[in-house]
Amino acid sequence: MTDMNDYDEVEETAVDEDEAKAAEKGASASEPALTDSDLAEAETLTVTAKLKQRQALEDEVAAFLARGGRIVEVPADESAKD
């Protein structure tokens, strides 16, 4: 499967205050944790269902980026504690 994203891959190093606050806060407390039943359901999804979920996630990411959102990738060897 090929990567078919239409957004520019421009790396920006500046982080604004909102992004910094969001990064410090982490995931919102209102997001539910995965349960055993969620994991069991995910394991039983068909290939077609998984493809639909992947496409929906890709569409959400593209919409987020189109609204000006950015994804900052943290290297695996970076420590959150300095």
Jmol script that loads the backbone (N, CA, C; Angstrom):
load data "model"
ATOM      1  N   MET A   1       0.851  -1.159   0.000  1.00  0.00           N
ATOM      2  CA  MET A   1       0.000   0.000   0.000  1.00  0.00           C
ATOM      3  C   MET A   1       0.905   1.233   0.000  1.00  0.00           C
ATOM      4  N   THR A   2       0.578   2.205  -0.816  1.00  0.00           N
ATOM      5  CA  THR A   2       1.409   3.401  -0.894  1.00  0.00           C
ATOM      6  C   THR A   2       0.835   4.516  -0.047  1.00  0.00           C
ATOM      7  N   ASP A   3       1.709   5.417   0.350  1.00  0.00           N
ATOM      8  CA  ASP A   3       1.310   6.563   1.155  1.00  0.00           C
ATOM      9  C   ASP A   3       0.755   7.631   0.221  1.00  0.00           C
ATOM     10  N   MET A   4      -0.495   8.038   0.414  1.00  0.00           N
ATOM     11  CA  MET A   4      -1.149   8.966  -0.505  1.00  0.00           C
ATOM     12  C   MET A   4      -1.615  10.221   0.217  1.00  0.00           C
ATOM     13  N   ASN A   5      -0.754  10.849   0.976  1.00  0.00           N
ATOM     14  CA  ASN A   5      -1.126  12.079   1.671  1.00  0.00           C
ATOM     15  C   ASN A   5      -0.815  13.274   0.791  1.00  0.00           C
ATOM     16  N   ASP A   6      -1.682  14.276   0.809  1.00  0.00           N
ATOM     17  CA  ASP A   6      -1.525  15.459  -0.027  1.00  0.00           C
ATOM     18  C   ASP A   6      -0.912  16.636   0.723  1.00  0.00           C
ATOM     19  N   TYR A   7      -0.566  16.483   1.980  1.00  0.00           N
ATOM     20  CA  TYR A   7      -0.055  17.602   2.738  1.00  0.00           C
ATOM     21  C   TYR A   7       1.464  17.686   2.603  1.00  0.00           C
ATOM     22  N   ASP A   8       1.961  18.884   2.753  1.00  0.00           N
ATOM     23  CA  ASP A   8       3.403  19.110   2.663  1.00  0.00           C
ATOM     24  C   ASP A   8       4.083  18.578   3.912  1.00  0.00           C
ATOM     25  N   GLU A   9       5.251  18.046   3.734  1.00  0.00           N
ATOM     26  CA  GLU A   9       6.004  17.539   4.863  1.00  0.00           C
ATOM     27  C   GLU A   9       7.085  18.548   5.231  1.00  0.00           C
ATOM     28  N   VAL A  10       6.653  19.677   5.748  1.00  0.00           N
ATOM     29  CA  VAL A  10       7.565  20.728   6.156  1.00  0.00           C
ATOM     30  C   VAL A  10       7.772  20.610   7.651  1.00  0.00           C
ATOM     31  N   GLU A  11       9.033  20.485   8.050  1.00  0.00           N
ATOM     32  CA  GLU A  11       9.323  20.349   9.465  1.00  0.00           C
ATOM     33  C   GLU A  11       9.545  21.722  10.079  1.00  0.00           C
ATOM     34  N   GLU A  12       8.726  22.039  11.064  1.00  0.00           N
ATOM     35  CA  GLU A  12       8.869  23.296  11.771  1.00  0.00           C
ATOM     36  C   GLU A  12       9.318  22.987  13.188  1.00  0.00           C
ATOM     37  N   THR A  13      10.273  23.749  13.670  1.00  0.00           N
ATOM     38  CA  THR A  13      10.795  23.467  15.004  1.00  0.00           C
ATOM     39  C   THR A  13      10.156  24.332  16.078  1.00  0.00           C
ATOM     40  N   ALA A  14       9.486  25.415  15.688  1.00  0.00           N
ATOM     41  CA  ALA A  14       8.868  26.299  16.674  1.00  0.00           C
ATOM     42  C   ALA A  14       7.601  25.666  17.238  1.00  0.00           C
ATOM     43  N   VAL A  15       7.403  25.837  18.526  1.00  0.00           N
ATOM     44  CA  VAL A  15       6.211  25.324  19.195  1.00  0.00           C
ATOM     45  C   VAL A  15       5.533  26.503  19.870  1.00  0.00           C
ATOM     46  N   ASP A  16       4.239  26.694  19.574  1.00  0.00           N
ATOM     47  CA  ASP A  16       3.545  27.812  20.210  1.00  0.00           C
ATOM     48  C   ASP A  16       3.065  27.417  21.608  1.00  0.00           C
ATOM     49  N   GLU A  17       2.554  28.392  22.347  1.00  0.00           N
ATOM     50  CA  GLU A  17       2.141  28.151  23.733  1.00  0.00           C
ATOM     51  C   GLU A  17       1.066  27.084  23.855  1.00  0.00           C
ATOM     52  N   ASP A  18       0.070  27.109  22.948  1.00  0.00           N
ATOM     53  CA  ASP A  18      -1.005  26.123  23.010  1.00  0.00           C
ATOM     54  C   ASP A  18      -0.464  24.711  22.852  1.00  0.00           C
ATOM     55  N   GLU A  19       0.467  24.546  21.910  1.00  0.00           N
ATOM     56  CA  GLU A  19       1.046  23.221  21.695  1.00  0.00           C
ATOM     57  C   GLU A  19       1.860  22.783  22.906  1.00  0.00           C
ATOM     58  N   ALA A  20       2.594  23.702  23.487  1.00  0.00           N
ATOM     59  CA  ALA A  20       3.395  23.368  24.663  1.00  0.00           C
ATOM     60  C   ALA A  20       2.501  22.943  25.824  1.00  0.00           C
ATOM     61  N   LYS A  21       1.404  23.677  26.028  1.00  0.00           N
ATOM     62  CA  LYS A  21       0.475  23.331  27.106  1.00  0.00           C
ATOM     63  C   LYS A  21      -0.166  21.969  26.849  1.00  0.00           C
ATOM     64  N   ALA A  22      -0.547  21.715  25.596  1.00  0.00           N
ATOM     65  CA  ALA A  22      -1.159  20.428  25.260  1.00  0.00           C
ATOM     66  C   ALA A  22      -0.179  19.291  25.481  1.00  0.00           C
ATOM     67  N   ALA A  23       1.090  19.504  25.126  1.00  0.00           N
ATOM     68  CA  ALA A  23       2.100  18.474  25.315  1.00  0.00           C
ATOM     69  C   ALA A  23       2.333  18.197  26.801  1.00  0.00           C
ATOM     70  N   GLU A  24       2.333  19.254  27.613  1.00  0.00           N
ATOM     71  CA  GLU A  24       2.520  19.078  29.047  1.00  0.00           C
ATOM     72  C   GLU A  24       1.342  18.341  29.665  1.00  0.00           C
ATOM     73  N   LYS A  25       0.148  18.665  29.188  1.00  0.00           N
ATOM     74  CA  LYS A  25      -1.065  18.070  29.738  1.00  0.00           C
ATOM     75  C   LYS A  25      -1.184  16.603  29.344  1.00  0.00           C
ATOM     76  N   GLY A  26      -0.794  16.265  28.110  1.00  0.00           N
ATOM     77  CA  GLY A  26      -0.920  14.897  27.631  1.00  0.00           C
ATOM     78  C   GLY A  26      -2.344  14.622  27.200  1.00  0.00           C
ATOM     79  N   ALA A  27      -2.729  13.368  27.209  1.00  0.00           N
ATOM     80  CA  ALA A  27      -4.076  12.985  26.809  1.00  0.00           C
ATOM     81  C   ALA A  27      -5.081  13.553  27.796  1.00  0.00           C
ATOM     82  N   SER A  28      -6.224  13.949  27.277  1.00  0.00           N
ATOM     83  CA  SER A  28      -7.229  14.546  28.154  1.00  0.00           C
ATOM     84  C   SER A  28      -7.816  13.495  29.090  1.00  0.00           C
ATOM     85  N   ALA A  29      -8.211  13.938  30.252  1.00  0.00           N
ATOM     86  CA  ALA A  29      -8.766  13.028  31.249  1.00  0.00           C
ATOM     87  C   ALA A  29     -10.105  12.463  30.806  1.00  0.00           C
ATOM     88  N   SER A  30     -10.751  13.136  29.850  1.00  0.00           N
ATOM     89  CA  SER A  30     -12.058  12.664  29.404  1.00  0.00           C
ATOM     90  C   SER A  30     -11.962  11.497  28.427  1.00  0.00           C
ATOM     91  N   GLU A  31     -10.753  11.216  27.931  1.00  0.00           N
ATOM     92  CA  GLU A  31     -10.594  10.092  27.015  1.00  0.00           C
ATOM     93  C   GLU A  31     -10.616   8.788  27.807  1.00  0.00           C
ATOM     94  N   PRO A  32     -11.508   7.874  27.436  1.00  0.00           N
ATOM     95  CA  PRO A  32     -11.591   6.620  28.183  1.00  0.00           C
ATOM     96  C   PRO A  32     -10.388   5.726  27.889  1.00  0.00           C
ATOM     97  N   ALA A  33      -9.964   4.967  28.890  1.00  0.00           N
ATOM     98  CA  ALA A  33      -8.875   4.013  28.707  1.00  0.00           C
ATOM     99  C   ALA A  33      -9.402   2.794  27.965  1.00  0.00           C
ATOM    100  N   LEU A  34      -8.508   2.105  27.274  1.00  0.00           N
ATOM    101  CA  LEU A  34      -8.917   0.887  26.576  1.00  0.00           C
ATOM    102  C   LEU A  34      -9.238  -0.197  27.589  1.00  0.00           C
ATOM    103  N   THR A  35     -10.323  -0.882  27.332  1.00  0.00           N
ATOM    104  CA  THR A  35     -10.717  -1.978  28.208  1.00  0.00           C
ATOM    105  C   THR A  35     -10.403  -3.297  27.526  1.00  0.00           C
ATOM    106  N   ASP A  36     -10.530  -4.378  28.250  1.00  0.00           N
ATOM    107  CA  ASP A  36     -10.303  -5.700  27.679  1.00  0.00           C
ATOM    108  C   ASP A  36     -11.282  -5.973  26.540  1.00  0.00           C
ATOM    109  N   SER A  37     -12.514  -5.479  26.680  1.00  0.00           N
ATOM    110  CA  SER A  37     -13.502  -5.709  25.625  1.00  0.00           C
ATOM    111  C   SER A  37     -13.150  -4.914  24.368  1.00  0.00           C
ATOM    112  N   ASP A  38     -12.564  -3.710  24.543  1.00  0.00           N
ATOM    113  CA  ASP A  38     -12.110  -2.938  23.380  1.00  0.00           C
ATOM    114  C   ASP A  38     -11.025  -3.698  22.628  1.00  0.00           C
ATOM    115  N   LEU A  39     -10.085  -4.246  23.376  1.00  0.00           N
ATOM    116  CA  LEU A  39      -9.003  -4.998  22.755  1.00  0.00           C
ATOM    117  C   LEU A  39      -9.524  -6.259  22.079  1.00  0.00           C
ATOM    118  N   ALA A  40     -10.461  -6.938  22.718  1.00  0.00           N
ATOM    119  CA  ALA A  40     -11.035  -8.149  22.128  1.00  0.00           C
ATOM    120  C   ALA A  40     -11.767  -7.813  20.834  1.00  0.00           C
ATOM    121  N   GLU A  41     -12.498  -6.702  20.832  1.00  0.00           N
ATOM    122  CA  GLU A  41     -13.208  -6.286  19.618  1.00  0.00           C
ATOM    123  C   GLU A  41     -12.221  -5.973  18.499  1.00  0.00           C
ATOM    124  N   ALA A  42     -11.142  -5.295  18.826  1.00  0.00           N
ATOM    125  CA  ALA A  42     -10.141  -4.942  17.825  1.00  0.00           C
ATOM    126  C   ALA A  42      -9.519  -6.185  17.207  1.00  0.00           C
ATOM    127  N   GLU A  43      -9.328  -7.215  17.996  1.00  0.00           N
ATOM    128  CA  GLU A  43      -8.729  -8.446  17.501  1.00  0.00           C
ATOM    129  C   GLU A  43      -9.676  -9.221  16.587  1.00  0.00           C
ATOM    130  N   THR A  44     -10.977  -8.971  16.707  1.00  0.00           N
ATOM    131  CA  THR A  44     -11.937  -9.716  15.894  1.00  0.00           C
ATOM    132  C   THR A  44     -12.353  -8.974  14.628  1.00  0.00           C
ATOM    133  N   LEU A  45     -11.873  -7.752  14.431  1.00  0.00           N
ATOM    134  CA  LEU A  45     -12.252  -6.997  13.237  1.00  0.00           C
ATOM    135  C   LEU A  45     -11.735  -7.675  11.971  1.00  0.00           C
ATOM    136  N   THR A  46     -12.509  -7.579  10.919  1.00  0.00           N
ATOM    137  CA  THR A  46     -12.087  -8.135   9.642  1.00  0.00           C
ATOM    138  C   THR A  46     -11.058  -7.214   8.998  1.00  0.00           C
ATOM    139  N   VAL A  47     -10.394  -7.726   7.984  1.00  0.00           N
ATOM    140  CA  VAL A  47      -9.407  -6.922   7.270  1.00  0.00           C
ATOM    141  C   VAL A  47     -10.084  -5.682   6.680  1.00  0.00           C
ATOM    142  N   THR A  48     -11.271  -5.845   6.128  1.00  0.00           N
ATOM    143  CA  THR A  48     -12.002  -4.719   5.541  1.00  0.00           C
ATOM    144  C   THR A  48     -12.342  -3.682   6.601  1.00  0.00           C
ATOM    145  N   ALA A  49     -12.782  -4.133   7.768  1.00  0.00           N
ATOM    146  CA  ALA A  49     -13.117  -3.203   8.852  1.00  0.00           C
ATOM    147  C   ALA A  49     -11.878  -2.446   9.309  1.00  0.00           C
ATOM    148  N   LYS A  50     -10.752  -3.144   9.388  1.00  0.00           N
ATOM    149  CA  LYS A  50      -9.508  -2.483   9.787  1.00  0.00           C
ATOM    150  C   LYS A  50      -9.079  -1.460   8.742  1.00  0.00           C
ATOM    151  N   LEU A  51      -9.244  -1.797   7.469  1.00  0.00           N
ATOM    152  CA  LEU A  51      -8.898  -0.848   6.407  1.00  0.00           C
ATOM    153  C   LEU A  51      -9.767   0.399   6.484  1.00  0.00           C
ATOM    154  N   LYS A  52     -11.054   0.217   6.771  1.00  0.00           N
ATOM    155  CA  LYS A  52     -11.957   1.364   6.915  1.00  0.00           C
ATOM    156  C   LYS A  52     -11.535   2.239   8.090  1.00  0.00           C
ATOM    157  N   GLN A  53     -11.146   1.622   9.198  1.00  0.00           N
ATOM    158  CA  GLN A  53     -10.698   2.390  10.362  1.00  0.00           C
ATOM    159  C   GLN A  53      -9.403   3.131  10.062  1.00  0.00           C
ATOM    160  N   ARG A  54      -8.496   2.477   9.353  1.00  0.00           N
ATOM    161  CA  ARG A  54      -7.246   3.150   8.982  1.00  0.00           C
ATOM    162  C   ARG A  54      -7.518   4.352   8.086  1.00  0.00           C
ATOM    163  N   GLN A  55      -8.425   4.180   7.124  1.00  0.00           N
ATOM    164  CA  GLN A  55      -8.763   5.278   6.217  1.00  0.00           C
ATOM    165  C   GLN A  55      -9.415   6.425   6.978  1.00  0.00           C
ATOM    166  N   ALA A  56     -10.297   6.097   7.925  1.00  0.00           N
ATOM    167  CA  ALA A  56     -10.946   7.137   8.728  1.00  0.00           C
ATOM    168  C   ALA A  56      -9.904   7.895   9.554  1.00  0.00           C
ATOM    169  N   LEU A  57      -8.946   7.183  10.128  1.00  0.00           N
ATOM    170  CA  LEU A  57      -7.893   7.834  10.901  1.00  0.00           C
ATOM    171  C   LEU A  57      -7.040   8.723   9.995  1.00  0.00           C
ATOM    172  N   GLU A  58      -6.695   8.226   8.815  1.00  0.00           N
ATOM    173  CA  GLU A  58      -5.911   9.030   7.878  1.00  0.00           C
ATOM    174  C   GLU A  58      -6.675  10.296   7.479  1.00  0.00           C
ATOM    175  N   ASP A  59      -7.981  10.171   7.272  1.00  0.00           N
ATOM    176  CA  ASP A  59      -8.811  11.339   6.936  1.00  0.00           C
ATOM    177  C   ASP A  59      -8.831  12.345   8.086  1.00  0.00           C
ATOM    178  N   GLU A  60      -8.936  11.849   9.328  1.00  0.00           N
ATOM    179  CA  GLU A  60      -8.931  12.737  10.488  1.00  0.00           C
ATOM    180  C   GLU A  60      -7.599  13.463  10.622  1.00  0.00           C
ATOM    181  N   VAL A  61      -6.502  12.749  10.402  1.00  0.00           N
ATOM    182  CA  VAL A  61      -5.177  13.363  10.482  1.00  0.00           C
ATOM    183  C   VAL A  61      -5.032  14.423   9.398  1.00  0.00           C
ATOM    184  N   ALA A  62      -5.471  14.110   8.178  1.00  0.00           N
ATOM    185  CA  ALA A  62      -5.383  15.069   7.081  1.00  0.00           C
ATOM    186  C   ALA A  62      -6.202  16.329   7.387  1.00  0.00           C
ATOM    187  N   ALA A  63      -7.394  16.153   7.965  1.00  0.00           N
ATOM    188  CA  ALA A  63      -8.231  17.303   8.321  1.00  0.00           C
ATOM    189  C   ALA A  63      -7.558  18.135   9.415  1.00  0.00           C
ATOM    190  N   PHE A  64      -6.956  17.460  10.390  1.00  0.00           N
ATOM    191  CA  PHE A  64      -6.239  18.150  11.471  1.00  0.00           C
ATOM    192  C   PHE A  64      -5.098  18.985  10.898  1.00  0.00           C
ATOM    193  N   LEU A  65      -4.339  18.394  10.002  1.00  0.00           N
ATOM    194  CA  LEU A  65      -3.220  19.115   9.394  1.00  0.00           C
ATOM    195  C   LEU A  65      -3.705  20.259   8.512  1.00  0.00           C
ATOM    196  N   ALA A  66      -4.838  20.061   7.828  1.00  0.00           N
ATOM    197  CA  ALA A  66      -5.396  21.102   6.964  1.00  0.00           C
ATOM    198  C   ALA A  66      -5.857  22.310   7.780  1.00  0.00           C
ATOM    199  N   ARG A  67      -6.269  22.071   9.042  1.00  0.00           N
ATOM    200  CA  ARG A  67      -6.684  23.168   9.920  1.00  0.00           C
ATOM    201  C   ARG A  67      -5.494  23.865  10.554  1.00  0.00           C
ATOM    202  N   GLY A  68      -4.296  23.465  10.196  1.00  0.00           N
ATOM    203  CA  GLY A  68      -3.105  24.099  10.728  1.00  0.00           C
ATOM    204  C   GLY A  68      -2.444  23.323  11.852  1.00  0.00           C
ATOM    205  N   GLY A  69      -2.974  22.162  12.165  1.00  0.00           N
ATOM    206  CA  GLY A  69      -2.367  21.346  13.214  1.00  0.00           C
ATOM    207  C   GLY A  69      -1.035  20.787  12.748  1.00  0.00           C
ATOM    208  N   ARG A  70      -0.204  20.451  13.697  1.00  0.00           N
ATOM    209  CA  ARG A  70       1.098  19.879  13.369  1.00  0.00           C
ATOM    210  C   ARG A  70       1.334  18.648  14.230  1.00  0.00           C
ATOM    211  N   ILE A  71       2.079  17.721  13.703  1.00  0.00           N
ATOM    212  CA  ILE A  71       2.460  16.518  14.431  1.00  0.00           C
ATOM    213  C   ILE A  71       3.950  16.613  14.687  1.00  0.00           C
ATOM    214  N   VAL A  72       4.312  16.571  15.950  1.00  0.00           N
ATOM    215  CA  VAL A  72       5.717  16.644  16.327  1.00  0.00           C
ATOM    216  C   VAL A  72       6.159  15.246  16.721  1.00  0.00           C
ATOM    217  N   GLU A  73       7.153  14.732  16.027  1.00  0.00           N
ATOM    218  CA  GLU A  73       7.645  13.393  16.307  1.00  0.00           C
ATOM    219  C   GLU A  73       8.806  13.490  17.286  1.00  0.00           C
ATOM    220  N   VAL A  74       8.715  12.747  18.372  1.00  0.00           N
ATOM    221  CA  VAL A  74       9.760  12.737  19.384  1.00  0.00           C
ATOM    222  C   VAL A  74      10.594  11.490  19.163  1.00  0.00           C
ATOM    223  N   PRO A  75      11.916  11.651  19.051  1.00  0.00           N
ATOM    224  CA  PRO A  75      12.770  10.490  18.849  1.00  0.00           C
ATOM    225  C   PRO A  75      12.597   9.471  19.966  1.00  0.00           C
ATOM    226  N   ALA A  76      12.718   8.204  19.642  1.00  0.00           N
ATOM    227  CA  ALA A  76      12.509   7.129  20.619  1.00  0.00           C
ATOM    228  C   ALA A  76      13.483   7.206  21.783  1.00  0.00           C
ATOM    229  N   ASP A  77      14.671   7.757  21.564  1.00  0.00           N
ATOM    230  CA  ASP A  77      15.647   7.814  22.634  1.00  0.00           C
ATOM    231  C   ASP A  77      15.526   9.069  23.505  1.00  0.00           C
ATOM    232  N   GLU A  78      14.558   9.932  23.204  1.00  0.00           N
ATOM    233  CA  GLU A  78      14.330  11.117  24.018  1.00  0.00           C
ATOM    234  C   GLU A  78      13.653  10.739  25.320  1.00  0.00           C
ATOM    235  N   SER A  79      14.034  11.403  26.382  1.00  0.00           N
ATOM    236  CA  SER A  79      13.425  11.170  27.680  1.00  0.00           C
ATOM    237  C   SER A  79      12.450  12.309  27.986  1.00  0.00           C
ATOM    238  N   ALA A  80      11.315  11.969  28.536  1.00  0.00           N
ATOM    239  CA  ALA A  80      10.337  12.983  28.916  1.00  0.00           C
ATOM    240  C   ALA A  80      10.778  13.715  30.158  1.00  0.00           C
ATOM    241  N   LYS A  81      11.678  13.117  30.903  1.00  0.00           N
ATOM    242  CA  LYS A  81      12.180  13.718  32.136  1.00  0.00           C
ATOM    243  C   LYS A  81      13.576  14.268  31.874  1.00  0.00           C
ATOM    244  N   ASP A  82      13.730  15.537  32.081  1.00  0.00           N
ATOM    245  CA  ASP A  82      15.060  16.144  31.920  1.00  0.00           C
ATOM    246  C   ASP A  82      15.538  16.708  33.212  1.00  0.00           C
TER     247      ASP A  82
END
end "model"
wireframe off; spacefill off
backbone 0.3
color backbone group
